[in-house]
Amino acid sequence: MRTGTWLVGLAAVMGGWYALRDEGSPRPVEAPQLSVAGRGFALHDPAARRAKLLDLDGASRHEIALRDRPEARVVGESGLLSLIWRERDRIHAARLKADGSLGPSQSFGKRAVKMCDGVASNALRFSVGWLESDGNVWYVFGPTAPKSRELVEATAVEPVTAAARPKTTWCTLAVSGKKTVLLWRRDAALYIAACGRNCPSLPPQVRSDAARRPVLGFGCAGNGCGLATRDGQGTLHLTWVGTNGKQAWDRVLPGYRGGHVEVIGAGDRQVAVAYEDLDGHPLALRVSTGGEVTPAWRGGAGKTPSLAWIDGKLAIAYQHDGRVVTTTIPLLRQLSE
């Protein structure tokens, strides 16, 4: 891991007591996780304790056996595989060597108590977040492109004064262009913050019925984000909100069986959404930022699909009969609404 590659940002979300809980249907700990790595993809298979570098067609270029580490995330840092994990109240990051050992590591945070859901990545950067004991949300980020010269910097959202000292209970994140977008729950309210060189000093609250429902997935494109939520009847919704917290539209998505939902940006005018359908098959949809929903792919029997997108290729990984299946499909950048 080259010195100066890792970047750290801080989103201080209102200090105070914390009460951890899961939001909606979190990704099972054994489920596969895809992310962008250079001109291909990184695959983390926690059940098999394996990490792989995949090319644009989904073929394995390199595979590493992993040692067991709590709440680990595999990322494609500068086109190579790196590991981010929580241990002894801190977040650690290091390059993975071919034998599964780690290179020199860096540590972040003060008293980390829980990782944010998922890994966010695109052709420019990855981001991984966590919740601190004081209720602040932190994130570490770095380049996905090979030979990147991105500089180290720190950003912060200043704490907002509150007499009631509400609790931050859950967080997730996404990336859009060069920005990391944080989403967190503080008591009943949902907040969003798009962070570039700086984070907003007063992060907006999400103003939508979706904010009162369990969040199952989150992904961003352009200046907005899709929130996958489940209503009281078990129906799956994708709600588009701006990074100002205002709702643009809400769509019901078909055939949702239950469980985790994956939402990722696929360029600046669309997201890809994946989940398990009523027949037990992984399903992927293309959804434009204007709200047009079109089918993109349906696989054989399987569950807990994960997605990553780069250069017009959508990578899909899912569990089938105790193993992880990967495939890629063309999903071109949408040029207009």
Secondary structure in CASP SS format (residue, H / E / C, confidence):
PFRMAT SS
TARGET T0000
AUTHOR 0000-0000-0000
METHOD secondary structure of the structure
MODEL  1
M C 1.00
R C 1.00
T C 1.00
G C 1.00
T C 1.00
W C 1.00
L E 1.00
V E 1.00
G E 1.00
L E 1.00
A E 1.00
A C 1.00
V C 1.00
M C 1.00
G C 1.00
G C 1.00
W C 1.00
Y E 1.00
A C 1.00
L C 1.00
R C 1.00
D C 1.00
E C 1.00
G C 1.00
S C 1.00
P C 1.00
R C 1.00
P C 1.00
V C 1.00
E C 1.00
A C 1.00
P C 1.00
Q E 1.00
L E 1.00
S E 1.00
V E 1.00
A E 1.00
G C 1.00
R C 1.00
G E 1.00
F E 1.00
A E 1.00
L E 1.00
H E 1.00
D E 1.00
P C 1.00
A C 1.00
A C 1.00
R C 1.00
R E 1.00
A E 1.00
K E 1.00
L E 1.00
L E 1.00
D C 1.00
L C 1.00
D C 1.00
G C 1.00
A C 1.00
S E 1.00
R E 1.00
H E 1.00
E E 1.00
I E 1.00
A E 1.00
L C 1.00
R C 1.00
D C 1.00
R C 1.00
P C 1.00
E C 1.00
A C 1.00
R E 1.00
V E 1.00
V E 1.00
G E 1.00
E E 1.00
S C 1.00
G C 1.00
L E 1.00
L E 1.00
S E 1.00
L E 1.00
I E 1.00
W E 1.00
R E 1.00
E E 1.00
R C 1.00
D C 1.00
R E 1.00
I E 1.00
H E 1.00
A E 1.00
A E 1.00
R E 1.00
L E 1.00
K C 1.00
A C 1.00
D C 1.00
G C 1.00
S C 1.00
L E 1.00
G E 1.00
P E 1.00
S E 1.00
Q E 1.00
S E 1.00
F E 1.00
G C 1.00
K C 1.00
R C 1.00
A E 1.00
V E 1.00
K E 1.00
M E 1.00
C C 1.00
D E 1.00
G C 1.00
V C 1.00
A E 1.00
S E 1.00
N C 1.00
A C 1.00
L C 1.00
R E 1.00
F E 1.00
S E 1.00
V E 1.00
G E 1.00
W E 1.00
L E 1.00
E E 1.00
S C 1.00
D C 1.00
G C 1.00
N C 1.00
V E 1.00
W E 1.00
Y E 1.00
V E 1.00
F E 1.00
G E 1.00
P E 1.00
T C 1.00
A C 1.00
P C 1.00
K C 1.00
S C 1.00
R C 1.00
E C 1.00
L C 1.00
V C 1.00
E C 1.00
A C 1.00
T C 1.00
A E 1.00
V E 1.00
E C 1.00
P C 1.00
V C 1.00
T C 1.00
A C 1.00
A C 1.00
A C 1.00
R C 1.00
P C 1.00
K C 1.00
T E 1.00
T E 1.00
W E 1.00
C E 1.00
T E 1.00
L E 1.00
A E 1.00
V E 1.00
S E 1.00
G C 1.00
K C 1.00
K E 1.00
T E 1.00
V E 1.00
L E 1.00
L E 1.00
W E 1.00
R E 1.00
R E 1.00
D C 1.00
A C 1.00
A E 1.00
L E 1.00
Y E 1.00
I E 1.00
A E 1.00
A E 1.00
C E 1.00
G C 1.00
R C 1.00
N C 1.00
C C 1.00
P C 1.00
S C 1.00
L C 1.00
P C 1.00
P C 1.00
Q E 1.00
V C 1.00
R E 1.00
S C 1.00
D H 1.00
A H 1.00
A H 1.00
R H 1.00
R C 1.00
P C 1.00
V E 1.00
L E 1.00
G E 1.00
F E 1.00
G E 1.00
C E 1.00
A E 1.00
G C 1.00
N C 1.00
G E 1.00
C E 1.00
G E 1.00
L E 1.00
A E 1.00
T E 1.00
R E 1.00
D C 1.00
G C 1.00
Q C 1.00
G C 1.00
T C 1.00
L E 1.00
H E 1.00
L E 1.00
T E 1.00
W E 1.00
V E 1.00
G E 1.00
T C 1.00
N C 1.00
G C 1.00
K E 1.00
Q E 1.00
A E 1.00
W E 1.00
D E 1.00
R E 1.00
V E 1.00
L E 1.00
P C 1.00
G C 1.00
Y E 1.00
R C 1.00
G C 1.00
G C 1.00
H C 1.00
V C 1.00
E E 1.00
V E 1.00
I E 1.00
G E 1.00
A C 1.00
G C 1.00
D C 1.00
R C 1.00
Q E 1.00
V E 1.00
A E 1.00
V E 1.00
A E 1.00
Y E 1.00
E E 1.00
D E 1.00
L C 1.00
D C 1.00
G C 1.00
H C 1.00
P E 1.00
L E 1.00
A E 1.00
L E 1.00
R E 1.00
V E 1.00
S E 1.00
T C 1.00
G C 1.00
G C 1.00
E C 1.00
V E 1.00
T E 1.00
P E 1.00
A E 1.00
W E 1.00
R E 1.00
G C 1.00
G C 1.00
A C 1.00
G C 1.00
K E 1.00
T E 1.00
P E 1.00
S E 1.00
L E 1.00
A E 1.00
W E 1.00
I E 1.00
D C 1.00
G C 1.00
K E 1.00
L E 1.00
A E 1.00
I E 1.00
A E 1.00
Y E 1.00
Q E 1.00
H E 1.00
D C 1.00
G C 1.00
R E 1.00
V E 1.00
V E 1.00
T E 1.00
T E 1.00
T E 1.00
I E 1.00
P E 1.00
L C 1.00
L C 1.00
R C 1.00
Q C 1.00
L C 1.00
S C 1.00
E C 1.00
END
